[in-house]
Amino acid sequence: MMRAWILPMLFVLSGSAIATAQVLKGSPGTAVGLLLAFLALAGVNSPLIFPKTISAEEAQRRSADDGRPVVFWRPGCTYCMRLRLRLGRSARLLHWVNIWRDPAGAAAVRAANDGNETVPTVVVAGRPHTNPDPRWVREQLSPSA
């Protein structure tokens, strides 16, 4: 789990160092803007934003057991962020696979998208759907989920 925090921590530390340099140069406005940008990048890549990521193999096994969709995503993807935020609390009911951490997940996405790593790709009942409407994804959750 600690590995998930490395990138966000690097963004915070880098942003802090760059902002400090800007303040020392006499540009506090630029410093604030840069720090906010780096904090936003840290937030987007934070494990607090996305539910716990699992392997593609584990996600497919769990999906076969409980019928819940599998979401293939990657950090920094604005469409993935849109899906995650619009799903709200129901996002934790899906199985999330970070394709940058799971080569099998990346391969599954390429197979579903003509060789492209287009995310989010949501697999429901074995069928991939590229960048689906969040409302539709929420409807795919079974009542027992």
RADA-V774048 format. One record per helix or strand of 3 or more residues. SS is the DSSP state (helix for helix, strand for strand). FROM is the first residue (numbers start at 1). TO is the last residue. If there is no record, write none. Layout:
# RADA-V774048
ss | from | to
SS | FROM | TO
SS | FROM | TO
This chain:
# RADA-V774048
ss | from | to
helix | 2 | 24
helix | 28 | 44
helix | 56 | 66
strand | 70 | 73
helix | 78 | 93
strand | 95 | 98
helix | 103 | 112
strand | 121 | 124
strand | 127 | 130
helix | 134 | 139
